[in-house]
């Protein structure tokens, strides 16, 4: 009996130690499996104007989003708006009865070859990242947008700027600047 109690105590202690180790995570990573994605995906519609984004969702619905006017210099639209481009829209509630886009990311502009002093990678359609440096220690192999942030493997970034030739990513370690490789 005493041996059974001792064995149970060791088993419980061992499991608790393992559970604590697996729960530890970086403050810079979003737990993709447990975080629901509020992003709405689709194509930029022909009805898009300077202040309105028409999104033709993947389900075939058409949703108009008003673009907020920002005074702080932040961009609500990252990567521009061109009819037919694939977009990720993060809704920000309603204003005067119309849906408002908190952030719009042009996924078509995001895709392509990006380079910096220490990274050289290509963001491909379908969530794949191809590293162009064979000796890279931890190359990114996958990407997705989750609630307005870019996940490269398990690294989470805010997209500060996205243009035809530049990409600025930010996390707690700093701002990373990439240029488009032709």
BAFI-233233 format. One record per residue: x, y, z of N, C-alpha, C in turn; chain. Coordinates in nm, 2 decimals. Example, Ala and Ser with C-alpha at 12.3 -4.5 7.8 and 13.67 -1.06 7.14 Angstrom:
BEGIN
+--------+--------+--------+--------+--------+--------+--------+--------+--------+--------+
:    n.X :    n.Y :    n.Z :   ca.X :   ca.Y :   ca.Z :    c.X :    c.Y :    c.Z : chaine :
+--------+--------+--------+--------+--------+--------+--------+--------+--------+--------+
:   1.32 :  -0.57 :   0.78 :   1.23 :  -0.45 :   0.78 :   1.32 :  -0.33 :   0.78 :      A :
:   1.28 :  -0.22 :   0.71 :   1.37 :  -0.11 :   0.71 :   1.29 :   0.00 :   0.79 :      A :
+--------+--------+--------+--------+--------+--------+--------+--------+--------+--------+
! end
This chain:
BEGIN
+--------+--------+--------+--------+--------+--------+--------+--------+--------+--------+
:    n.X :    n.Y :    n.Z :   ca.X :   ca.Y :   ca.Z :    c.X :    c.Y :    c.Z : chaine :
+--------+--------+--------+--------+--------+--------+--------+--------+--------+--------+
:   0.08 :  -0.12 :   0.00 :   0.00 :   0.00 :   0.00 :   0.09 :   0.12 :   0.00 :      A :
:   0.19 :   0.13 :   0.09 :   0.28 :   0.24 :   0.10 :   0.35 :   0.26 :  -0.04 :      A :
:   0.39 :   0.15 :  -0.10 :   0.46 :   0.16 :  -0.23 :   0.37 :   0.22 :  -0.33 :      A :
:   0.24 :   0.18 :  -0.33 :   0.14 :   0.24 :  -0.43 :   0.12 :   0.39 :  -0.41 :      A :
:   0.12 :   0.43 :  -0.29 :   0.10 :   0.58 :  -0.26 :   0.23 :   0.65 :  -0.31 :      A :
:   0.35 :   0.60 :  -0.28 :   0.47 :   0.66 :  -0.32 :   0.48 :   0.66 :  -0.48 :      A :
:   0.44 :   0.56 :  -0.54 :   0.44 :   0.55 :  -0.69 :   0.35 :   0.66 :  -0.75 :      A :
:   0.23 :   0.67 :  -0.69 :   0.13 :   0.77 :  -0.74 :   0.19 :   0.91 :  -0.72 :      A :
:   0.25 :   0.94 :  -0.60 :   0.31 :   1.07 :  -0.58 :   0.41 :   1.10 :  -0.68 :      A :
:   0.50 :   1.01 :  -0.71 :   0.61 :   1.03 :  -0.81 :   0.55 :   1.06 :  -0.95 :      A :
:   0.44 :   0.98 :  -0.99 :   0.38 :   1.00 :  -1.12 :   0.31 :   1.14 :  -1.13 :      A :
:   0.24 :   1.18 :  -1.03 :   0.18 :   1.31 :  -1.03 :   0.28 :   1.42 :  -1.04 :      A :
:   0.39 :   1.41 :  -0.96 :   0.50 :   1.51 :  -0.96 :   0.56 :   1.51 :  -1.10 :      A :
:   0.59 :   1.40 :  -1.16 :   0.65 :   1.39 :  -1.29 :   0.56 :   1.46 :  -1.40 :      A :
:   0.43 :   1.43 :  -1.39 :   0.34 :   1.49 :  -1.49 :   0.33 :   1.64 :  -1.48 :      A :
:   0.33 :   1.69 :  -1.35 :   0.32 :   1.83 :  -1.33 :   0.44 :   1.90 :  -1.39 :      A :
:   0.56 :   1.85 :  -1.37 :   0.68 :   1.91 :  -1.42 :   0.68 :   1.92 :  -1.57 :      A :
:   0.63 :   1.81 :  -1.64 :   0.62 :   1.81 :  -1.78 :   0.52 :   1.91 :  -1.83 :      A :
:   0.41 :   1.92 :  -1.77 :   0.30 :   2.01 :  -1.81 :   0.35 :   2.15 :  -1.80 :      A :
:   0.42 :   2.19 :  -1.70 :   0.47 :   2.32 :  -1.69 :   0.56 :   2.36 :  -1.80 :      A :
:   0.65 :   2.26 :  -1.84 :   0.74 :   2.29 :  -1.95 :   0.67 :   2.31 :  -2.08 :      A :
:   0.57 :   2.23 :  -2.11 :   0.50 :   2.24 :  -2.24 :   0.41 :   2.37 :  -2.25 :      A :
:   0.37 :   2.42 :  -2.13 :   0.29 :   2.54 :  -2.14 :   0.37 :   2.66 :  -2.16 :      A :
:   0.50 :   2.66 :  -2.13 :   0.58 :   2.78 :  -2.15 :   0.59 :   2.81 :  -2.30 :      A :
:   0.57 :   2.94 :  -2.33 :   0.58 :   2.98 :  -2.47 :   0.63 :   3.13 :  -2.47 :      A :
:   0.68 :   3.16 :  -2.59 :   0.74 :   3.29 :  -2.61 :   0.63 :   3.40 :  -2.61 :      A :
:   0.66 :   3.52 :  -2.56 :   0.56 :   3.63 :  -2.57 :   0.54 :   3.67 :  -2.71 :      A :
:   0.63 :   3.63 :  -2.80 :   0.63 :   3.68 :  -2.94 :   0.56 :   3.58 :  -3.03 :      A :
:   0.50 :   3.48 :  -2.98 :   0.43 :   3.38 :  -3.06 :   0.29 :   3.37 :  -3.03 :      A :
:   0.21 :   3.36 :  -3.13 :   0.06 :   3.33 :  -3.11 :   0.04 :   3.18 :  -3.12 :      A :
:  -0.03 :   3.13 :  -3.02 :  -0.06 :   2.99 :  -3.02 :  -0.17 :   2.96 :  -3.12 :      A :
:  -0.13 :   2.92 :  -3.24 :  -0.22 :   2.92 :  -3.36 :  -0.34 :   2.82 :  -3.33 :      A :
:  -0.31 :   2.71 :  -3.26 :  -0.42 :   2.61 :  -3.25 :  -0.53 :   2.66 :  -3.15 :      A :
:  -0.50 :   2.75 :  -3.06 :  -0.60 :   2.79 :  -2.96 :  -0.66 :   2.93 :  -2.99 :      A :
:  -0.60 :   3.00 :  -3.08 :  -0.65 :   3.14 :  -3.11 :  -0.74 :   3.14 :  -3.23 :      A :
:  -0.87 :   3.17 :  -3.22 :  -0.95 :   3.18 :  -3.34 :  -0.92 :   3.29 :  -3.43 :      A :
:  -0.92 :   3.27 :  -3.56 :  -0.89 :   3.38 :  -3.65 :  -1.01 :   3.45 :  -3.69 :      A :
:  -1.01 :   3.58 :  -3.67 :  -1.12 :   3.67 :  -3.71 :  -1.11 :   3.73 :  -3.85 :      A :
:  -1.00 :   3.69 :  -3.92 :  -0.98 :   3.75 :  -4.05 :  -1.08 :   3.70 :  -4.15 :      A :
:  -1.12 :   3.79 :  -4.24 :  -1.21 :   3.76 :  -4.35 :  -1.13 :   3.76 :  -4.48 :      A :
:  -1.13 :   3.65 :  -4.56 :  -1.05 :   3.64 :  -4.68 :  -1.14 :   3.65 :  -4.80 :      A :
:  -1.08 :   3.71 :  -4.91 :  -1.15 :   3.72 :  -5.03 :  -1.07 :   3.80 :  -5.13 :      A :
:  -1.14 :   3.84 :  -5.24 :  -1.07 :   3.92 :  -5.34 :  -1.13 :   4.07 :  -5.34 :      A :
:  -1.04 :   4.16 :  -5.38 :  -1.08 :   4.30 :  -5.39 :  -1.17 :   4.32 :  -5.50 :      A :
:  -1.29 :   4.37 :  -5.48 :  -1.40 :   4.39 :  -5.58 :  -1.38 :   4.51 :  -5.66 :      A :
:  -1.45 :   4.52 :  -5.77 :  -1.45 :   4.64 :  -5.86 :  -1.51 :   4.76 :  -5.80 :      A :
:  -1.59 :   4.74 :  -5.69 :  -1.66 :   4.85 :  -5.62 :  -1.57 :   4.92 :  -5.52 :      A :
:  -1.45 :   4.88 :  -5.51 :  -1.35 :   4.94 :  -5.42 :  -1.32 :   5.09 :  -5.46 :      A :
:  -1.33 :   5.18 :  -5.37 :  -1.30 :   5.32 :  -5.39 :  -1.19 :   5.36 :  -5.29 :      A :
:  -1.17 :   5.49 :  -5.29 :  -1.07 :   5.55 :  -5.20 :  -1.10 :   5.53 :  -5.05 :      A :
:  -1.23 :   5.52 :  -5.02 :  -1.27 :   5.51 :  -4.88 :  -1.35 :   5.38 :  -4.85 :      A :
:  -1.38 :   5.30 :  -4.95 :  -1.45 :   5.18 :  -4.93 :  -1.38 :   5.06 :  -4.99 :      A :
:  -1.37 :   4.95 :  -4.92 :  -1.32 :   4.83 :  -4.98 :  -1.43 :   4.73 :  -5.00 :      A :
:  -1.45 :   4.69 :  -5.12 :  -1.54 :   4.59 :  -5.15 :  -1.47 :   4.45 :  -5.15 :      A :
:  -1.51 :   4.36 :  -5.06 :  -1.45 :   4.23 :  -5.05 :  -1.55 :   4.13 :  -5.10 :      A :
:  -1.50 :   4.05 :  -5.20 :  -1.58 :   3.94 :  -5.25 :  -1.52 :   3.82 :  -5.17 :      A :
:  -1.59 :   3.77 :  -5.07 :  -1.54 :   3.67 :  -4.97 :  -1.52 :   3.54 :  -5.05 :      A :
:  -1.45 :   3.45 :  -4.98 :  -1.43 :   3.31 :  -5.03 :  -1.56 :   3.24 :  -5.05 :      A :
:  -1.66 :   3.28 :  -4.97 :  -1.79 :   3.22 :  -4.97 :  -1.88 :   3.28 :  -5.08 :      A :
:  -1.83 :   3.38 :  -5.15 :  -1.90 :   3.44 :  -5.26 :  -1.98 :   3.56 :  -5.22 :      A :
:  -1.98 :   3.60 :  -5.10 :  -2.06 :   3.72 :  -5.05 :  -1.98 :   3.84 :  -5.08 :      A :
:  -2.05 :   3.95 :  -5.10 :  -1.99 :   4.08 :  -5.12 :  -2.01 :   4.17 :  -4.99 :      A :
:  -1.90 :   4.21 :  -4.93 :  -1.91 :   4.30 :  -4.81 :  -1.83 :   4.43 :  -4.84 :      A :
:  -1.90 :   4.54 :  -4.81 :  -1.83 :   4.67 :  -4.82 :  -1.78 :   4.71 :  -4.68 :      A :
:  -1.66 :   4.75 :  -4.67 :  -1.59 :   4.80 :  -4.55 :  -1.55 :   4.94 :  -4.57 :      A :
:  -1.58 :   5.03 :  -4.47 :  -1.53 :   5.16 :  -4.48 :  -1.39 :   5.16 :  -4.42 :      A :
:  -1.30 :   5.24 :  -4.48 :  -1.16 :   5.25 :  -4.44 :  -1.15 :   5.37 :  -4.34 :      A :
:  -1.10 :   5.35 :  -4.22 :  -1.09 :   5.45 :  -4.12 :  -0.99 :   5.56 :  -4.16 :      A :
:  -1.01 :   5.68 :  -4.12 :  -0.92 :   5.79 :  -4.14 :  -0.83 :   5.79 :  -4.01 :      A :
:  -0.70 :   5.77 :  -4.03 :  -0.61 :   5.77 :  -3.92 :  -0.53 :   5.90 :  -3.90 :      A :
:  -0.52 :   5.95 :  -3.78 :  -0.45 :   6.07 :  -3.76 :  -0.30 :   6.04 :  -3.71 :      A :
:  -0.28 :   5.91 :  -3.67 :  -0.15 :   5.88 :  -3.61 :  -0.05 :   5.83 :  -3.71 :      A :
:  -0.09 :   5.83 :  -3.84 :   0.01 :   5.78 :  -3.94 :   0.01 :   5.64 :  -3.97 :      A :
:  -0.07 :   5.56 :  -3.90 :  -0.08 :   5.41 :  -3.93 :  -0.16 :   5.39 :  -4.05 :      A :
:  -0.12 :   5.29 :  -4.12 :  -0.19 :   5.26 :  -4.25 :  -0.30 :   5.15 :  -4.22 :      A :
:  -0.42 :   5.17 :  -4.26 :  -0.52 :   5.07 :  -4.25 :  -0.51 :   4.97 :  -4.37 :      A :
:  -0.46 :   5.02 :  -4.48 :  -0.44 :   4.93 :  -4.60 :  -0.29 :   4.91 :  -4.62 :      A :
:  -0.25 :   4.78 :  -4.62 :  -0.11 :   4.75 :  -4.64 :  -0.10 :   4.67 :  -4.77 :      A :
:  -0.03 :   4.73 :  -4.86 :   0.00 :   4.66 :  -4.99 :  -0.09 :   4.71 :  -5.10 :      A :
:  -0.17 :   4.81 :  -5.08 :  -0.25 :   4.87 :  -5.18 :  -0.38 :   4.79 :  -5.21 :      A :
:  -0.46 :   4.85 :  -5.30 :  -0.59 :   4.79 :  -5.34 :  -0.60 :   4.78 :  -5.49 :      A :
:  -0.61 :   4.67 :  -5.54 :  -0.62 :   4.65 :  -5.69 :  -0.73 :   4.54 :  -5.71 :      A :
:  -0.83 :   4.57 :  -5.79 :  -0.94 :   4.47 :  -5.81 :  -0.88 :   4.34 :  -5.85 :      A :
:  -0.93 :   4.23 :  -5.79 :  -0.88 :   4.10 :  -5.82 :  -0.77 :   4.05 :  -5.72 :      A :
:  -0.70 :   4.14 :  -5.65 :  -0.60 :   4.09 :  -5.56 :  -0.66 :   4.02 :  -5.44 :      A :
:  -0.59 :   3.93 :  -5.38 :  -0.64 :   3.85 :  -5.26 :  -0.61 :   3.94 :  -5.14 :      A :
:  -0.72 :   3.95 :  -5.06 :  -0.71 :   4.04 :  -4.94 :  -0.74 :   3.96 :  -4.81 :      A :
:  -0.68 :   4.01 :  -4.70 :  -0.72 :   3.96 :  -4.57 :  -0.77 :   4.09 :  -4.49 :      A :
:  -0.89 :   4.09 :  -4.45 :  -0.96 :   4.20 :  -4.39 :  -0.98 :   4.17 :  -4.24 :      A :
:  -0.94 :   4.26 :  -4.15 :  -0.97 :   4.24 :  -4.01 :  -1.08 :   4.35 :  -3.98 :      A :
:  -1.20 :   4.31 :  -3.95 :  -1.31 :   4.40 :  -3.92 :  -1.29 :   4.47 :  -3.79 :      A :
:  -1.34 :   4.59 :  -3.78 :  -1.32 :   4.67 :  -3.66 :  -1.45 :   4.73 :  -3.61 :      A :
:  -1.56 :   4.66 :  -3.63 :  -1.69 :   4.70 :  -3.58 :  -1.77 :   4.78 :  -3.69 :      A :
:  -1.86 :   4.86 :  -3.65 :  -1.94 :   4.94 :  -3.74 :  -1.94 :   5.08 :  -3.70 :      A :
:  -1.97 :   5.17 :  -3.80 :  -1.98 :   5.31 :  -3.78 :  -2.08 :   5.36 :  -3.87 :      A :
:  -2.18 :   5.43 :  -3.81 :  -2.30 :   5.48 :  -3.89 :  -2.36 :   5.37 :  -3.97 :      A :
:  -2.37 :   5.25 :  -3.91 :  -2.44 :   5.14 :  -3.98 :  -2.35 :   5.07 :  -4.08 :      A :
:  -2.23 :   5.11 :  -4.11 :  -2.14 :   5.04 :  -4.21 :  -2.03 :   4.97 :  -4.14 :      A :
:  -1.99 :   4.86 :  -4.19 :  -1.88 :   4.78 :  -4.14 :  -1.75 :   4.86 :  -4.16 :      A :
:  -1.66 :   4.86 :  -4.06 :  -1.53 :   4.93 :  -4.07 :  -1.42 :   4.83 :  -4.08 :      A :
:  -1.32 :   4.85 :  -4.17 :  -1.20 :   4.76 :  -4.17 :  -1.10 :   4.82 :  -4.08 :      A :
:  -1.06 :   4.74 :  -3.98 :  -0.95 :   4.78 :  -3.89 :  -0.82 :   4.78 :  -3.96 :      A :
:  -0.80 :   4.67 :  -4.04 :  -0.68 :   4.65 :  -4.12 :  -0.71 :   4.57 :  -4.24 :      A :
:  -0.64 :   4.61 :  -4.36 :  -0.66 :   4.53 :  -4.48 :  -0.52 :   4.50 :  -4.53 :      A :
:  -0.49 :   4.37 :  -4.55 :  -0.36 :   4.33 :  -4.59 :  -0.37 :   4.27 :  -4.73 :      A :
:  -0.30 :   4.32 :  -4.83 :  -0.30 :   4.27 :  -4.97 :  -0.21 :   4.15 :  -4.97 :      A :
:  -0.27 :   4.03 :  -4.98 :  -0.19 :   3.91 :  -4.98 :  -0.11 :   3.89 :  -5.11 :      A :
:  -0.17 :   3.94 :  -5.22 :  -0.10 :   3.93 :  -5.35 :   0.03 :   4.01 :  -5.34 :      A :
:   0.03 :   4.13 :  -5.28 :   0.15 :   4.21 :  -5.26 :   0.25 :   4.15 :  -5.17 :      A :
:   0.20 :   4.08 :  -5.06 :   0.29 :   4.02 :  -4.97 :   0.37 :   3.90 :  -5.03 :      A :
:   0.31 :   3.83 :  -5.12 :   0.38 :   3.72 :  -5.18 :   0.49 :   3.77 :  -5.27 :      A :
:   0.60 :   3.69 :  -5.27 :   0.71 :   3.73 :  -5.35 :   0.84 :   3.70 :  -5.28 :      A :
:   0.95 :   3.74 :  -5.34 :   1.09 :   3.72 :  -5.28 :   1.13 :   3.84 :  -5.20 :      A :
:   1.17 :   3.82 :  -5.08 :   1.21 :   3.93 :  -4.99 :   1.35 :   3.90 :  -4.94 :      A :
:   1.43 :   4.01 :  -4.92 :   1.57 :   3.99 :  -4.88 :   1.61 :   4.10 :  -4.78 :      A :
:   1.70 :   4.06 :  -4.69 :   1.76 :   4.16 :  -4.60 :   1.91 :   4.11 :  -4.58 :      A :
:   1.98 :   4.17 :  -4.49 :   2.12 :   4.13 :  -4.47 :   2.13 :   3.99 :  -4.42 :      A :
:   2.04 :   3.94 :  -4.35 :   2.05 :   3.80 :  -4.29 :   1.94 :   3.70 :  -4.33 :      A :
:   1.84 :   3.75 :  -4.41 :   1.73 :   3.66 :  -4.45 :   1.71 :   3.68 :  -4.60 :      A :
:   1.67 :   3.57 :  -4.66 :   1.64 :   3.57 :  -4.80 :   1.53 :   3.46 :  -4.82 :      A :
:   1.41 :   3.50 :  -4.84 :   1.30 :   3.40 :  -4.85 :   1.19 :   3.44 :  -4.95 :      A :
:   1.11 :   3.35 :  -4.99 :   1.00 :   3.37 :  -5.08 :   0.87 :   3.33 :  -5.02 :      A :
:   0.77 :   3.42 :  -5.01 :   0.64 :   3.39 :  -4.96 :   0.56 :   3.35 :  -5.08 :      A :
:   0.51 :   3.22 :  -5.08 :   0.44 :   3.16 :  -5.19 :   0.29 :   3.15 :  -5.15 :      A :
:   0.21 :   3.14 :  -5.26 :   0.06 :   3.12 :  -5.24 :   0.04 :   2.98 :  -5.17 :      A :
:  -0.06 :   2.98 :  -5.08 :  -0.09 :   2.85 :  -5.02 :  -0.03 :   2.83 :  -4.88 :      A :
:   0.04 :   2.94 :  -4.83 :   0.10 :   2.93 :  -4.70 :   0.24 :   2.87 :  -4.69 :      A :
:   0.31 :   2.86 :  -4.80 :   0.45 :   2.81 :  -4.80 :   0.55 :   2.92 :  -4.81 :      A :
:   0.66 :   2.90 :  -4.74 :   0.77 :   2.99 :  -4.75 :   0.89 :   2.91 :  -4.79 :      A :
:   0.96 :   2.96 :  -4.89 :   1.08 :   2.89 :  -4.94 :   1.20 :   2.98 :  -4.91 :      A :
:   1.30 :   2.92 :  -4.83 :   1.42 :   2.99 :  -4.80 :   1.52 :   2.98 :  -4.91 :      A :
:   1.58 :   3.09 :  -4.95 :   1.68 :   3.09 :  -5.06 :   1.82 :   3.08 :  -5.01 :      A :
:   1.84 :   3.06 :  -4.87 :   1.97 :   3.04 :  -4.82 :   1.98 :   2.90 :  -4.76 :      A :
:   2.05 :   2.81 :  -4.81 :   2.06 :   2.67 :  -4.77 :   2.12 :   2.66 :  -4.63 :      A :
:   2.21 :   2.74 :  -4.59 :   2.28 :   2.73 :  -4.46 :   2.20 :   2.80 :  -4.35 :      A :
:   2.09 :   2.85 :  -4.37 :   2.01 :   2.93 :  -4.27 :   1.97 :   2.83 :  -4.15 :      A :
:   1.99 :   2.87 :  -4.03 :   1.97 :   2.79 :  -3.91 :   1.83 :   2.75 :  -3.89 :      A :
:   1.74 :   2.84 :  -3.89 :   1.60 :   2.82 :  -3.87 :   1.51 :   2.88 :  -3.98 :      A :
:   1.51 :   2.82 :  -4.10 :   1.44 :   2.89 :  -4.21 :   1.29 :   2.88 :  -4.19 :      A :
:   1.22 :   2.99 :  -4.23 :   1.08 :   2.99 :  -4.23 :   1.03 :   2.89 :  -4.34 :      A :
:   0.93 :   2.82 :  -4.31 :   0.87 :   2.72 :  -4.41 :   0.72 :   2.74 :  -4.44 :      A :
:   0.66 :   2.82 :  -4.35 :   0.51 :   2.84 :  -4.36 :   0.48 :   2.98 :  -4.32 :      A :
:   0.36 :   3.03 :  -4.37 :   0.31 :   3.16 :  -4.33 :   0.16 :   3.16 :  -4.33 :      A :
:   0.10 :   3.25 :  -4.25 :  -0.04 :   3.28 :  -4.25 :  -0.07 :   3.41 :  -4.18 :      A :
:  -0.18 :   3.46 :  -4.21 :  -0.23 :   3.58 :  -4.14 :  -0.32 :   3.53 :  -4.03 :      A :
:  -0.30 :   3.58 :  -3.91 :  -0.39 :   3.55 :  -3.79 :  -0.42 :   3.67 :  -3.72 :      A :
:  -0.55 :   3.71 :  -3.73 :  -0.60 :   3.83 :  -3.66 :  -0.51 :   3.96 :  -3.69 :      A :
:  -0.47 :   3.97 :  -3.81 :  -0.40 :   4.09 :  -3.86 :  -0.25 :   4.08 :  -3.84 :      A :
:  -0.20 :   3.97 :  -3.79 :  -0.05 :   3.96 :  -3.78 :   0.00 :   3.85 :  -3.87 :      A :
:   0.12 :   3.86 :  -3.91 :   0.19 :   3.76 :  -4.00 :   0.26 :   3.66 :  -3.91 :      A :
:   0.23 :   3.54 :  -3.93 :   0.30 :   3.43 :  -3.87 :   0.39 :   3.36 :  -3.97 :      A :
:   0.52 :   3.36 :  -3.94 :   0.62 :   3.29 :  -4.02 :   0.67 :   3.18 :  -3.93 :      A :
:   0.63 :   3.06 :  -3.96 :   0.64 :   2.94 :  -3.87 :   0.57 :   2.98 :  -3.74 :      A :
:   0.64 :   2.99 :  -3.63 :   0.58 :   3.03 :  -3.50 :   0.62 :   3.17 :  -3.46 :      A :
:   0.69 :   3.24 :  -3.55 :   0.73 :   3.38 :  -3.52 :   0.61 :   3.47 :  -3.56 :      A :
:   0.58 :   3.56 :  -3.47 :   0.46 :   3.65 :  -3.50 :   0.51 :   3.79 :  -3.52 :      A :
:   0.46 :   3.86 :  -3.62 :   0.50 :   3.99 :  -3.66 :   0.38 :   4.08 :  -3.69 :      A :
:   0.39 :   4.21 :  -3.65 :   0.30 :   4.31 :  -3.70 :   0.36 :   4.36 :  -3.83 :      A :
:   0.27 :   4.38 :  -3.93 :   0.32 :   4.43 :  -4.06 :   0.31 :   4.58 :  -4.04 :      A :
:   0.42 :   4.65 :  -4.03 :   0.42 :   4.80 :  -4.02 :   0.40 :   4.87 :  -4.16 :      A :
:   0.46 :   4.81 :  -4.26 :   0.45 :   4.86 :  -4.39 :   0.47 :   4.75 :  -4.50 :      A :
:   0.39 :   4.76 :  -4.60 :   0.39 :   4.67 :  -4.71 :   0.37 :   4.74 :  -4.84 :      A :
:   0.47 :   4.74 :  -4.92 :   0.46 :   4.81 :  -5.05 :   0.51 :   4.72 :  -5.16 :      A :
:   0.52 :   4.77 :  -5.28 :   0.56 :   4.70 :  -5.39 :   0.71 :   4.66 :  -5.38 :      A :
:   0.79 :   4.73 :  -5.31 :   0.93 :   4.70 :  -5.30 :   0.98 :   4.69 :  -5.15 :      A :
:   0.90 :   4.71 :  -5.05 :   0.95 :   4.70 :  -4.91 :   0.85 :   4.64 :  -4.82 :      A :
:   0.90 :   4.57 :  -4.72 :   0.82 :   4.51 :  -4.62 :   0.89 :   4.53 :  -4.48 :      A :
:   0.81 :   4.60 :  -4.39 :   0.86 :   4.62 :  -4.25 :   0.78 :   4.54 :  -4.16 :      A :
:   0.85 :   4.45 :  -4.09 :   0.79 :   4.36 :  -3.99 :   0.84 :   4.40 :  -3.85 :      A :
:   0.75 :   4.39 :  -3.75 :   0.79 :   4.43 :  -3.62 :   0.74 :   4.32 :  -3.51 :      A :
:   0.83 :   4.29 :  -3.42 :   0.80 :   4.21 :  -3.30 :   0.87 :   4.27 :  -3.19 :      A :
:   0.87 :   4.20 :  -3.07 :   0.94 :   4.26 :  -2.95 :   1.09 :   4.27 :  -2.97 :      A :
:   1.15 :   4.20 :  -3.07 :   1.29 :   4.21 :  -3.09 :   1.33 :   4.33 :  -3.18 :      A :
:   1.24 :   4.39 :  -3.24 :   1.27 :   4.51 :  -3.32 :   1.19 :   4.51 :  -3.45 :      A :
:   1.24 :   4.60 :  -3.54 :   1.18 :   4.62 :  -3.67 :   1.27 :   4.56 :  -3.77 :      A :
:   1.22 :   4.48 :  -3.86 :   1.30 :   4.41 :  -3.96 :   1.25 :   4.46 :  -4.10 :      A :
:   1.35 :   4.51 :  -4.18 :   1.32 :   4.57 :  -4.31 :   1.37 :   4.47 :  -4.42 :      A :
:   1.28 :   4.45 :  -4.51 :   1.31 :   4.36 :  -4.63 :   1.28 :   4.44 :  -4.76 :      A :
:   1.35 :   4.41 :  -4.86 :   1.33 :   4.47 :  -4.99 :   1.29 :   4.35 :  -5.08 :      A :
:   1.21 :   4.39 :  -5.18 :   1.16 :   4.28 :  -5.28 :   1.28 :   4.25 :  -5.37 :      A :
:   1.30 :   4.13 :  -5.39 :   1.41 :   4.08 :  -5.48 :   1.34 :   4.05 :  -5.61 :      A :
:   1.41 :   4.10 :  -5.72 :   1.35 :   4.08 :  -5.85 :   1.40 :   3.96 :  -5.92 :      A :
+--------+--------+--------+--------+--------+--------+--------+--------+--------+--------+
! end
